[in-house]
Amino acid sequence: MEHENSRPAHSYPSEQQKRAADIWQAIFKLQTSFSEYLYTPMRPSEGEKQHQVSNGSETDIIGPPQPRNITTVLEELEISPKHIGSDESANLVSKIRRLLDNRSLTELIVNTAKHESPDSFVLRYFRARKWEIGRTLCMLIAALHWYHFEANVEGDILKNGEEVAIRDSEKGICLDPKLASDFMKQVRMGKSFLHGRDKDGRPIWYARVRLHRPSDQCNESIERYTLYLIENIRLMLTPSTETITIFYDMTGFSIANMDYNFVKFSTNIFEANYPEILGYILIHNAPWVFQGIWRLIRGWLDPVVANKVRFTTGRKGLEKFIAPENLVKELGGDDDWTYRYEEPISGENERLTDAATRDRLLLERETLTKQFVSISNAWLKALDHAELMSNRSIVIGQLRSNYAKLDPYIRSRSLYDRQGTLVIADVDLSTGNTDEKKASS
């Protein structure tokens, strides 16, 4: 039962190589074109000092080159008003301006991808937009802007984590006390948890729906909790397993547990900002009352996402997806494991204050990113060049290894680090050899 995304990121079949090349060509073109547009100074104004040279019978004014016309740039990239609509195009230009302020687009992609292959990361968006360049660039830019500015995933949710939420439940230094308290209430009760893998090696996100009541916590804390879980399970992905399984345990479900706002939020988040990360969505032991609810929810889902939903009942119904030894006992499996929250350990986040080591690793990452851009540009001119492909895979592996070292200096430790569940595999993508290292080590 092999999923189409469950293949090593460095060994795409030729068609996938071409797809990766197509989207990187567009990304590099966007970076170059917008850099020229944003940063090329205008010619001196008529009143400014200029000098003239004779050019045959005409006299030319010599000054800085004219910036590229923005309309031309947008049309070349298939993101002009005529391609995607005037409002969306104008909004996109504004987001690009903000994203490219002192950063390259590739740097943003590499840093957002974290331990994941940059190829795998961008191909998620390309695949979600049916291989259309313009629509893919729109989606990618919007997702990067959301990640870094709107949700502030790295600067807040990942950096502050559980330890700050526990502190601010009382002190409210960085987070509103109610937000922090409601967030930790959900973490501690185990409303959802990450544990084990399915038969295809996908990490599993269990959601015990009976424990959720919308009025028990503020909406913002539910959204924060969801992003916290998404980011933790993302770090459990490997080069050979690029998707996750979400398991909704509907045992004991009643109408009081239904939260339409959360369903809309999570649907939008996965479709717009984490595309193609879902392998299966298992809805287990759903009562008859859920049938009508499902008909409504299905209408909100992208057809591709809806087709990943499977309804299961009892242990036997799950055996197709999860081996009995990997299924927790409360669901009829043989895995004698129960969710239990482990409080943060004193000093576990000390490395977040080690700016010198963090900056050294970030500089190393920046250097590797430049190498990735350089070798990718060469590869784009010779897709079948074996040595270029090999060297490019090595750089991708080095980026992954770099993130494994960098992670504890930019991300607060979570329950899954303390449990040893969250492990970043340091993979040599040129050989496939794996050396698993705990991100917290």
N, C-alpha and C positions, 0 to 999 in steps of 0.2 A: 504494500500500500504506500508506495513512494510518492511523495508530493513533488510537484514540478519544481519547487524552489529548494528542495533538499538535495543540493549538489554542491560540490566545492566551488567557492566563488571564483577560483582561478582557472577552472577548467570548463568554461561554458562551451557548448557546441558552437560551431561556426556562426550560426544564426544569432546566438546570444552575444558573441563577440561583436558582431556587426551592430546589434542594438546598443551595446555599451558604447561603441565607437560613435554612433550617431548622436547619442545624448551628450557625451562628453564634448564632441565637436560643437554642439549648440551651446553648452555651458561655457566653454572657453571663448566662443564668439561673443556671447552676452557679456562676459567679463571684459574682453578687449574693447568691444563697441561702446559699452557704457563708461569705461574708464576714459576713452577718448572724448566722449560726450560730456562727462561730468568734470573732467580735469583739464581739458585743453583750453587755455585762456583765449578770450576773444581778441580780435585785432584791436589795436589802439583806436580810440574814438577819433573823430575828425579833428578835435581840438588838441589831441596829444601829439607829441613830437614824433614825426615819422621821417624817413629818408626815402629818396626815390632813386631808381636806377633806370637807365634807358634800355629798352628791350625792342630793338628795331625801331618802328615808328611810334611805339606806344611807351608810356611811362607806367611802371608798376610800383605800387606801394608795398614795401617790404615790412612785414610784421609777423607776429606769431600766426601759425596756421589756424584757419577757421575750424571751430568744432564741428563734428559731424551733425547733420540734421537729425533730430530725434525721431522724426517721422520715418526717415530711411532706416534707422537702426531698428525701430519697432517692426517695420514691414519685413526686413531681412530675417528677423527672428520669429516671424509669424505671431507677434503679440501686439499688433497695431489695433486701433479701434475697429477697423474693418474685419479683423480676424476674431477678436474676442469681445468687442463692444467698447464704446468710448469710456464708460465709467470704470469698467474693470481694468482697461489699459492705463488710464490715468492713475488709478489706485496702485497698480503694479509698479509704475515708474517711481512713485513715492516710496514704496517699500524697497525697491532696488537701491535708491539713493541712500536710504538709512542703513541697509545691510552692507553696502560697499564703503561705508565710512571707515576708512583705515583698515579694512579687511578685504581679502579676496574672496570671491564666491567659493572657490575650491577649498579655501581654509575653513569657511563656515560649514561646508558639506562634510569635510573630514572630521571636524570637531563635533558636529552633531551626530555623525555616524558612530563616534566613539571607537569601540573595538571592532566594529563591523567593516567589511570591505567597502570602500567608497563605491565600487561598481555595484555591489548588491544594494546599497542604499539608494543610488539614483535610479537603478532599474525598477525598484518598487514603484516609484512615481511614473516612470515611463510605461510600465505595464498597466498601471491603474488608469492611465489616460490613453490606452489602446494605441500606443506607439506614435502618438501625435506630438511633434516637437513643441509647438506653441503652447498647447494645453498643458504639457508636462512642465514647461518652464514656469507657467503661471502657478501651477500647483506647488511646485518645489519652492518658489520664491515666497508664496503665501505661507507655506508650512515653516520655512526657516524664520520668517518674520514672527510668526506666532510663537515659535519655540523660544526665540531669544528675547523678544520684546513684550509680547502680549502675555504669555504664560510665565515667562522668566524661569523656565524649567531648570536650567543650570544654576543661575544665580540665587534662586530661592529654594525650590523644592528639593533639589539634589544636594545643594550645599548645606542647607539648614537641617533637613532630615528629621529624624525622630528626636534627637537630643535637644534641639532648639525648641521643638514643639512641646516637649515635656517641661522645659524651663518656662516657656512663654504661656503655658496653661495658667501659670500663677503670675508671672512678671510682665508678660506682654511687651517685651523689648523689641523684637522683630515682627512677631505675629500677634494679631488680635487674640486675646485670651480665649474667647469662645471658639474661634477658628482652630486654634491650637488644641484646645481641650476636646473638641468634637472630632478632630483628626485622630488624636491618640485613642479616643474611645473606640473608634472603628478598628484601629490597628490591634489594640489589646484584645478585643472580643473575637477576632478572627472571622469577621464577616466574610472576608476573602483571604485567601492565602495561596502562596506559590509552593508547589511540592510535586516532585517526581516528573516523569516524562511518559508520553504515550508511546505506542508501538513504533512510531516513526521517529522517536527521539525528541519530539517537541516538548518544551517545558509546559507544565499545566498550571493554569490559573483557576483555582476552585472558588466559586462564589456561592455561599450558603444563603440563598435568597430569603429564607424564613427569618433570618436575623436582621433584615433590613426593614426599617420603618422610616419613611421620608421625614416625618416630623421629629425624629429623635436627634437630628443634627442639622446644621445649616447647610445649604446647597454648596457653598464654597468649600466646605470641608469635604463633602462627598467628591467634588471635582478634584480637590488636592489629593485625596486618598487614591482616586483612580489613576492619576498621573504618576503618583509614587509607585503604584503597582506596575504600571506599564513600563516605567523606566527600569525598575528592578528586573522584570522578566526579560526586557530587551538585552540586558547584560548576561542573561543565561543562554542566549542564542550562540550558535557556533557556526563556523564556515560551512558546515555540511547540513545545518538545520536552521533555516532562516524564518521559520514561522512558529506560532504558538497555538496551543489549544486552550480555549476558555470553556470551563465546565460549570454550567449553572445547575446547582442542585436544588430542584424545586420541591423536594420532600417537605411537607408541612406548609406549603405556600398557601396564602390567603390573599384576598383583595387588599387587605391592610398593608401587605408587603409591596404592592405594585407602585412603581415610581416612574411615571411617564417622562418627567423632566430628566431623570438620570438616563433613561433609555435614549432619548434624543441627544443628550450630551455625549454619551459614550459612542453612539452611532456616528455622530459627526466627527468626533476626535479620531476614531480609527479610520474613517473613510478619507478625511481631509489631511490628517497630520501623521498617521502611522499606516499608510496604505500597504496592502499586500502582506501584512504581518500575521494575519489570521489564517491558520491552517484549517481547524475545525472549531465550530461552536456547538458544544454538546448540551442539550437541554434534557435534563434527567428527571424522571418521575414527575412529569408535569401533570397536574390534576385537570379534570375536565373543564374547570372554570377558566383555565388558561387558553383554551382553544380560541375563544372569541378575541382575547387579548392578542394572541399571536397573529391573527388575521390582520389586526390593525398595525402591529409592529412590522410585520413583513412588508407592508406598503411603504414604510419609511426607509427600508434597507435598499442599498444598491443591489441589483440582481446577483452580482458576483458574490457579495457577502451573504445574501440570503441562501445561495446554493451551498454554502459551507455549513449550514445549520443541519444538525442531525438530532432527532428525538430518540432517546433511549429509556429503557425501563429495566430495573434490577441489574444484578451482576452479569447475567447472561447477555443482556443488551449492550453492556459496556466492553465485553471481551474482544469485540472487533477493533476497538480503539485503544484500550488500556489493558495491559497484561495484568492478571490477578495479583501477581506479586508486587506490582507497582500501584495498585489501587488501595486507598486507605480503608481501614476496617469499617469505619462508619458508613461506607458506601457498599459494604459487602465484600471488600477485597481482603488480601492477605497481608497488606502492609500495616504492621502494628505501630502506627504513628498517629499522634494526636496533636493538634495545633496548641502550642503554648508560647505565649509571648515572653521573650527574654529581654529584660531591661538593658539599656546601654551600659557598657562597661566603662568605668572611669578611665579617661585618657585615650579612649579608642579613636578620638578625632583630633589628637594632637597634631597630626601631620597637616591638617588644614591651615595651621598657623605657620608652617615652614615655607615661607615665601621663596627662599633661596632655591630649595630643591624643586619646588613647583615651577618656578620660572626657568630653571635649567631644563626641565623635562618639556615645558611648553616650547622653549627655543628649539630643542631637538625635534619636536613635532612639527614646528614651522619649517625647519630645514628639510625634513622628510616630505612634507607637503610640497615644497618647491621641487624636490627630486621627482615626486609623483607627477607633477605637472609637466616637467621637462621630458621625462621618459614617456608620458602619455602622448604628448605632442609628437614625439618621434614615432611612437607606435601607431598613431592615427594615419601616418603616411605609409605604414607597412604592417598591416594587421596580421599577416602570416609570418612575420619575422620571429623565429623561435627564440632567439637570444633576447630580443626586446620584450617579448611576452614573459620570459623567465625572469628577467631583471625587474620588470614591472611587478610581478607577483612577489618578488623578494621585498620590494619597497612596501607593498601592501601588508606583508607579514611583519615588517619592522614597525609600521604604524600601529598594528594591533599590539605588538609587544610593548611599544611605547605607552599605549593607553593602559595596559595592565599595570605598568609602573606608576603612571600619572594618577590613576583613579583615586587612590586614598588621599591625594593632595588637593582634590577638587570636589570630592563627593563624600558626604557624611555617611558613616557606616550604618547599615540597616540591620534589621532582624536577620535577614538572609545572609549577610556577611557573618554575623555571630553564629549562626547555625552551620555555616560551612556550605550552605546551599548555593550561594552565588559564587561561582567559580569562573574566571575568565581563562579560557584555554589559549595559551600562547602557541600559535600554530605557525610553523614554517610553511607558507603557502607554496613554496617551490618544490617541497618534498612531501608535504602532507603530514609530517611528523608533528605530534602534539605533546606539549609539555604543559599540563594543567597547573595554573598558579592561582591561588586565591587572590582576588582583587584586594583583599584586606591584609595580605601578608607584606 
